[in-house]
Each structure stands twice: as structure tokens, then as C-alpha cells.
Amino acid sequence: MMQRSLVVLMLMLWTVIARAELTIEITQGVDEPTPVAVVPFAWDGAQALPEDVAQVVADDLHRSGLFSVMPRENMLSFPSDRNSLYFRDWRISGSEYVVIGRISTKEGGALEVSYELYDVLKEERLLGEVINANFSNLRAVGHYISDQVFEKLTGVRGAFSTRIVYVTAELLRPQVYRYKLTLADADGHNPRTILESREPILSPAWSRDGSKLAYVSFETGRPAIYVQYLATGKREKVQSFRGLNGAPSWSPDGNKLALVLSKDGNPEVYVLDLQQRRLSRVTHHFGIDTEPSWSPDGQSLIFTSDRGGQPQIYSIYLPTRDVTRLTYEGKYNARGRLTQDGRFLTMVHQVNGSFHIAVQDLRTGRLDLLTETYMDESPTIAPNGSIILYATQEGTRGVLAAVSLDGRVKFRLPSSEGDVREPAWSPFL
């Protein structure tokens, strides 16, 4: 009965939704964003380019919430090299930094993209690079440049070149849905379907090298855990016991999956060694233990349990099986995820009947609410630890939203048609 209730609860999260492509809308940025100008890159070719690389860079920096990007119509000039760059123009325009670049053709149809980043006030070159490219990967080149500029100006590694996965569903007729597991760039562009099914898809999780996804599919009529190789499309069923098979999570070395099984009657956390196909039970308790996630060093698992009477987040040290409770504030804390440095714990935290995204500093114990929406779920952290992506409700439809770890930057990723759920952010690729 408990297993059926868990499955029903997961399915209740779905509303009537359709195929979705994501856009990003900034809803809150820092109080004093850094002014930057990204000048259109010069192009010496005859045919039109399929992507505006400078616009990709400008959009990335704007969406971070940390920068105010100068509109092109406000630019006094369009330099593409140091000799045509007059710092006085940019100081008058209020820019502190300026990005310039050029795209050139090479033999055989290849391209060469050069860019430079300048400090306007110091009149100093901060970055410069020449990148070999082609017509098909110019958008990726733009994200790469954004990563370099972002890291140089903030000291934090950029995550614009990473990807996300999410689940969508389309109502075909009453009680009949088409579910899709979709892969997209971190900015929502270039979506492609990884899996399509008439049955629910849940809990996608990235391997740490970004080459594989694990997820739960009900395509056989009951939940089973699959692993899919992104390069080839090959997929394999790795676990399908009687009852609940759910919540896969990859170990840092990529050799194990933590998962939740109820094959012995109660939902418990297990670890599956993928090389030896050896399954070991990690938790032993009459409460419901679920939602495992690995610590960065692979020595511990954090998980959600109601063993204390209410859902809270615990840690279990795998060599000794010692269990430590991590959350005490509030009656409901679930879906815990650690930043890559292991210091901060993100979670779904309940306040007055509403579910919000919160973060707890594990050094100090301080817990901060990051969101004000009322039905937040499924937090996933950018690999640079700066942004938390999550699913929430906007009116009667679901959207993805994001908030920075300090709560200062917020944006939404609404779909063009309907809802999206179950986001998962890739590692650095």
C-alpha cells in the first residue's frame, strides 16, 4: 500500500502539459550589475553566419544576472581589434568592460574566431584567444567565450557550456500521455528528445563524466531504472525488482548507482556496483528512506527519511554506516543535494504549507530560504555551485526556475507550450 501511494504521489505532480522549449527570463539580478559591452563580431565571409556569436555571449552574461549588457543601438562604434578600440567612447557610454572579436574564413570551409576582453577604465587587455570553429558549432563557441569572460570577471568558472535534461508530457487523449526526456543546452536552446514513452519518466540523473543518464521509466508498466549512453543512444535496464525502483544517483567515480528499492517491503537506500553487478543495502529502518545523493568524495550518501516522524535529511558514512541527521529546522526537508565543495546543502523546505528551495551552510548550520513561490521541487545545482535550478508552479502550469546560492539572482525558464518537470543539470563537459 505504501509503495502504491508513493507512485501515485509522483504521478500527481504532472498536469496537462505539452512539448516544451525553454526561454530564460531574468526576474531579479544583483543591485549593481557590472556594465559590459559585447560588440558584434566582424565577419569577412560572403554568406550569412547561422549564429550571432557576440549575441550568444551578451545573452549569457545578461542571464547570469550579474551584468548589465549594453544594447547595440547605444554603441558609439563597433571595433573588432585593438587599433579601432577607443576607450574614451566606452567610458562615456558607461561600460567597465568591452568584448570585441572577429570571425574569419579558412581553407576548406573552416572558421577562425578571435575575441578579446578589455578593462575600459585601466585600458588593459584581460583575455584574448583564437578558436578554430565551423558553421555548425558557432553557438557552442559563443558559450565557451562566455565561460572565459565570466570566470575572468567573477573568479567563478562559467557553466554556460553545460546542458540540462528535463521531462515533458503531452496529453494525447483523456488519461493518455506522451512523456519525453529532453536534453538541451543550459540556456534552453537545441532541445532534443532522448526518450519518448506513453508511460511516466522520472528522476533523470547525470553521470559525473556527462556521458550517461540514469532515469526511472514505467514503460513496462512498473518502475524500472535505466542507463542511457548519450553518444550512441544505447540503453540498458539496470534494476527492476518488485515494488519501487527509483531515485538513481551516480557515484563520483561513475561505477556505482545509489537507488531506492522496496523489494524487501520497505523503501530503503541501496548501492549497485555497475561493474560487478553487486547490490548492497545501505539503510535499515522501518521509516521511508529515499532520494539518495552522493557526497563529492564518494564516502557518504545524503538521503531523505521520515525515521524521526517527519521528512528530514540525513547523511550516512558508507565505510561505517554511521547516520547523522543534517536538518532540524522545520517539519519538512527533502531532496537534499550538496554543492561540489560539500559545504552547502540545498533542499525543499516547507513553511506554512508551501514548499520552497532553501540552502543550509553545513559549517554554521544556518538555513536560508531562497524562493517565494509555493510549490517548488526537484532542485539541481549548476556544476560551478552558483545556481540552483528547480521546478515550480506558475498559475496552473509548471515551469523551471533558478536562483543563485545567495538568493540575489533569480530567473525563470518558462516553456513555449506547457509544463516541464524533473530538471537535472549536467557536470562540466
Residue pairs with C-beta under 8 A, 6 or more apart in sequence:
2 262
2 266
2 267
2 288
3 243
3 244
3 262
3 267
6 244
6 246
6 267
6 288
7 223
7 244
10 200
10 202
11 200
13 377
13 421
14 169
14 177
14 200
14 419
14 421
15 396
15 397
15 398
15 419
16 171
16 418
17 168
17 169
17 170
17 171
17 397
17 398
17 418
17 419
17 420
17 421
18 168
18 170
18 171
18 417
18 418
18 419
19 168
19 170
19 180
19 417
19 418
20 166
20 168
20 182
20 415
20 416
20 417
20 418
20 419
20 420
21 184
21 188
21 191
21 415
21 416
21 417
22 166
22 184
22 187
22 188
22 191
22 400
22 413
22 414
22 415
22 416
22 420
23 188
23 413
23 414
23 416
24 63
24 187
24 188
24 411
24 412
24 413
25 411
25 412
25 413
25 414
26 62
26 63
26 65
26 409
26 410
26 411
27 410
27 411
27 412
28 65
28 408
28 409
28 410
28 411
29 65
29 66
29 408
29 409
30 65
30 66
30 408
30 409
31 408
33 65
33 66
33 67
33 68
34 66
34 67
34 68
34 96
34 97
34 153
35 67
35 68
35 70
35 94
35 95
35 96
35 97
36 61
36 67
36 68
36 69
36 70
36 95
36 96
36 97
36 98
36 99
36 149
36 153
37 69
37 70
37 75
37 90
37 93
37 95
37 97
37 98
37 99
38 54
38 55
38 57
38 58
38 61
38 69
38 70
38 98
38 99
39 54
39 75
39 78
39 79
39 80
39 98
39 99
39 100
39 101
40 52
40 54
40 55
40 72
40 78
41 53
41 54
41 80
41 100
41 101
41 102
41 103
41 113
41 115
42 78
42 80
42 101
42 102
42 103
43 49
43 102
43 103
44 102
44 103
44 104
44 105
45 103
45 104
45 105
49 103
49 135
49 138
50 135
50 136
50 138
51 138
51 139
51 142
53 101
53 103
53 113
53 138
53 139
53 141
53 142
53 145
54 99
54 101
54 142
55 142
56 138
56 139
56 142
56 143
56 145
56 146
57 99
57 142
57 145
57 146
57 149
58 69
59 187
60 142
60 143
60 146
60 150
60 158
60 160
60 187
61 67
61 69
61 146
61 149
61 150
62 68
62 69
63 187
63 411
64 150
64 409
65 404
65 408
65 409
65 410
65 411
66 154
66 409
67 153
70 93
70 94
70 95
74 93
75 93
76 89
76 90
76 92
76 93
77 84
77 86
77 89
79 85
79 86
79 100
80 100
80 101
80 102
81 100
81 102
81 116
82 116
82 125
85 98
85 100
85 118
87 118
87 120
87 123
90 98
90 120
91 120
91 121
95 120
96 119
96 120
96 121
97 117
97 118
97 119
97 120
97 126
97 153
98 117
98 118
98 120
99 115
99 116
99 117
99 118
99 145
99 149
100 115
100 116
100 118
101 113
101 114
101 115
101 116
101 145
102 113
102 114
103 111
103 112
103 113
103 114
103 133
103 138
104 111
104 112
104 114
105 111
105 112
106 112
106 132
109 134
109 135
110 132
110 133
110 134
111 132
111 133
111 134
111 135
111 138
112 130
112 131
112 132
112 133
113 130
113 131
113 133
113 138
113 141
113 145
114 128
114 129
114 130
114 131
115 127
115 128
115 129
115 131
115 145
116 125
116 127
116 128
117 125
117 126
117 127
117 128
117 148
117 149
117 152
117 153
118 124
118 125
118 126
119 125
119 126
126 152
127 148
127 149
127 152
129 148
131 141
131 144
131 145
133 141
139 185
139 189
139 190
140 161
143 160
143 161
143 185
143 186
143 187
144 160
144 161
146 158
146 160
146 161
147 157
147 158
147 159
147 160
147 161
148 158
149 158
150 156
150 157
150 158
150 160
151 157
151 158
156 384
156 386
157 383
157 384
157 428
158 384
159 186
159 382
159 383
159 384
159 386
159 387
159 425
159 428
160 186
160 187
161 186
161 428
161 429
162 186
162 382
162 383
162 425
162 426
162 427
162 428
162 429
163 183
163 184
163 185
163 186
163 210
163 426
163 429
164 183
164 184
164 185
164 186
164 188
164 380
164 389
164 423
164 424
164 425
164 426
165 181
165 182
165 183
165 184
165 194
165 204
165 206
165 213
165 423
165 424
165 426
166 181
166 182
166 184
166 204
166 400
166 420
166 421
166 422
166 423
166 424
167 179
167 180
167 181
167 182
167 201
167 202
167 204
167 420
167 421
167 422
168 179
168 180
168 182
168 415
168 418
168 419
168 420
168 421
169 177
169 178
169 179
169 180
169 200
169 419
170 177
170 178
170 180
170 418
171 177
172 178
176 198
177 198
177 200
178 196
178 197
178 198
179 196
179 197
179 198
179 199
179 200
179 201
180 193
180 194
180 195
180 196
180 197
180 201
181 193
181 194
181 195
181 196
181 201
181 204
181 213
181 215
182 191
182 192
182 193
182 194
182 420
183 191
183 192
183 193
183 194
183 230
184 190
184 191
184 192
186 382
186 425
186 426
188 413
194 213
194 228
194 230
195 201
195 215
195 217
195 228
195 235
197 217
197 218
197 219
198 219
199 217
199 218
199 219
199 220
199 221
200 217
200 218
201 215
201 216
201 217
201 218
201 422
202 215
202 216
202 217
202 218
202 223
202 246
202 422
203 214
203 215
203 216
203 246
203 247
203 248
203 422
204 213
204 214
204 215
204 422
204 424
205 213
205 214
205 215
205 248
205 249
205 250
205 424
206 212
206 213
206 250
206 424
206 425
206 426
206 427
207 213
207 214
207 250
207 254
208 250
208 251
208 252
208 253
208 254
208 427
209 254
209 427
210 230
210 426
210 427
210 428
210 429
211 229
211 230
211 231
212 227
212 228
212 229
212 230
212 250
212 254
213 227
213 228
213 230
213 424
214 225
214 226
214 227
214 228
214 238
214 248
214 249
214 250
214 257
215 225
215 226
215 228
215 248
216 223
216 224
216 225
216 226
216 245
216 246
216 247
216 248
217 223
217 224
217 226
218 224
220 240
222 240
222 245
223 240
223 244
223 245
223 246
224 237
224 239
224 240
224 245
225 237
225 238
225 239
225 240
225 245
225 246
225 248
225 257
225 259
226 235
226 236
226 237
226 238
227 235
227 236
227 238
227 257
227 274
228 234
228 235
229 235
238 257
238 272
238 274
239 245
239 257
239 259
239 261
239 272
239 279
241 261
241 262
241 263
242 263
243 261
243 262
243 263
243 265
244 260
244 261
244 262
244 267
245 259
245 260
245 261
246 259
246 260
246 290
247 258
247 259
247 260
247 290
247 291
247 292
248 257
248 258
248 259
249 257
249 258
249 259
249 292
249 293
249 294
249 301
250 256
250 257
250 294
251 257
251 258
251 271
251 294
251 298
252 294
252 296
252 297
252 298
253 298
255 273
255 274
255 275
256 271
256 272
256 273
256 274
257 271
257 272
257 274
258 269
258 270
258 271
258 272
258 282
258 292
258 293
258 294
258 301
259 269
259 270
259 271
259 272
259 292
260 267
260 268
260 269
260 270
260 289
260 290
260 291
260 292
261 267
261 268
261 270
262 268
264 281
266 285
266 286
266 288
267 288
267 289
267 290
268 281
268 282
268 283
268 284
268 285
268 289
269 281
269 282
269 283
269 289
269 290
269 292
269 301
269 303
269 316
270 279
270 280
270 281
270 282
271 279
271 280
271 282
271 301
271 318
272 278
272 279
273 279
273 280
282 292
282 301
282 316
282 318
282 321
283 289
283 303
283 305
283 316
283 323
285 305
285 307
286 307
287 305
287 306
287 307
287 308
288 305
288 306
289 303
289 304
289 305
289 307
290 303
290 304
290 305
291 303
291 304
291 334
291 335
291 336
292 301
292 302
292 303
293 301
293 302
293 303
293 336
293 337
293 338
294 300
294 301
294 302
295 301
295 302
295 315
295 338
295 342
296 338
296 340
296 341
296 342
297 342
299 317
299 318
299 319
300 315
300 316
300 317
300 318
301 315
301 316
301 318
302 313
302 314
302 315
302 316
302 326
302 336
302 337
302 338
302 345
303 313
303 314
303 315
303 316
303 336
304 311
304 312
304 313
304 314
304 333
304 334
304 335
304 336
305 311
305 312
305 314
306 312
307 314
308 325
310 331
310 332
311 332
311 333
311 334
312 325
312 326
312 327
312 328
312 333
313 325
313 326
313 327
313 333
313 334
313 336
313 345
313 347
314 323
314 324
314 325
314 326
315 323
315 324
315 326
316 322
316 323
316 324
317 324
326 336
326 345
326 360
326 362
327 333
327 336
327 345
327 347
327 360
327 367
329 349
329 367
330 349
330 350
330 351
330 367
331 350
332 348
332 349
332 350
332 355
333 347
333 348
333 349
333 350
333 358
334 347
334 348
335 347
335 348
335 377
335 378
335 379
336 345
336 346
336 347
337 345
337 346
337 347
337 379
337 380
337 381
338 344
338 345
338 346
338 381
339 345
339 346
339 381
339 385
339 405
340 381
340 383
340 384
340 385
341 385
342 362
343 361
343 362
343 363
344 359
344 360
344 361
344 362
344 385
344 405
345 359
345 360
345 362
346 357
346 358
346 359
346 379
346 381
346 388
346 405
347 357
347 358
347 359
347 360
347 379
348 355
348 356
348 357
348 358
348 376
348 377
348 379
349 355
349 356
349 357
349 358
349 367
349 369
350 356
351 369
354 373
354 374
354 375
355 374
355 375
355 376
355 377
356 369
356 370
356 371
356 372
356 373
356 374
356 376
357 369
357 370
357 371
357 376
357 379
357 388
357 390
357 403
358 367
358 368
358 369
358 370
359 367
359 368
359 370
359 388
359 405
360 366
360 367
360 368
361 367
368 407
369 407
370 388
370 403
370 405
370 407
371 390
371 392
371 401
371 403
371 410
373 392
373 393
373 394
373 401
374 393
375 392
375 393
376 390
376 391
376 392
376 401
377 390
377 391
377 392
377 421
378 390
378 391
378 421
378 422
378 423
379 388
379 389
379 390
380 388
380 389
380 390
380 423
380 424
380 425
381 387
381 388
381 389
381 425
382 388
382 389
382 425
383 425
383 426
383 427
383 428
384 428
385 405
386 404
386 405
387 402
387 403
387 404
387 405
387 409
388 402
388 403
388 404
388 405
389 400
389 401
389 402
389 413
389 423
389 425
390 400
390 401
390 402
390 403
390 423
391 398
391 399
391 400
391 401
391 420
391 421
391 422
391 423
392 398
392 399
392 400
392 401
393 399
394 412
394 414
397 418
397 419
398 419
398 420
398 421
399 412
399 413
399 414
399 415
399 419
399 420
400 412
400 413
400 414
400 420
400 423
401 410
401 411
401 412
401 413
402 410
402 411
402 412
402 413
403 409
403 410
404 410
413 420
